[in-house]
Amino acid sequence: MKYYAERICSLIAAMLLIQTLYYKFMAAPESVYIFSTLRIEPFGRIGIGLLELIATWLLLFRKTSLVGAVFGLGIIIGAIFAHIFILGIEVQNDGGKLFGMAIVILVLCSTVVILQKEKLILFIRNLK
């Protein structure tokens, strides 16, 4: 059961992350607005897009999904902070859709990390 829950959470998180890549890489007006407001357009938009692509790829496979989830958490926590402190919950009258999607990705990636905590603990112990 734990295996299926982890796989479902990983795959849904990957699907949500990959949806935003088109907007970032094709310089959609919404994406350009967000990164211009954050003062990191265009390099931040493209760079974060590449990081999201890597996280998505890692989430797709069971052996690397923990790394992808940790990577995804780092990216999405930054996005949530940007929404809370700079952009606002609602960006360009989207009804908070982007912020809501970020929260869902946060929950999904956190769930993947929690479900694989033994693997994470082993990794941390081997660092010492």
Secondary structure, 3 states (H helix, E strand, C coil): CHHHHHHHHHHHHHHHHHHHHHHHHCCCHHHHHHHHHCCCCCHHHHHHHHHHHHHHHHHHCCCCHHHHHHHHHHHHHHHHHHHHHHHCCCCCCCCCHHHHHHHHHHHHHHHHHHHCHHHHHHHHHHHC
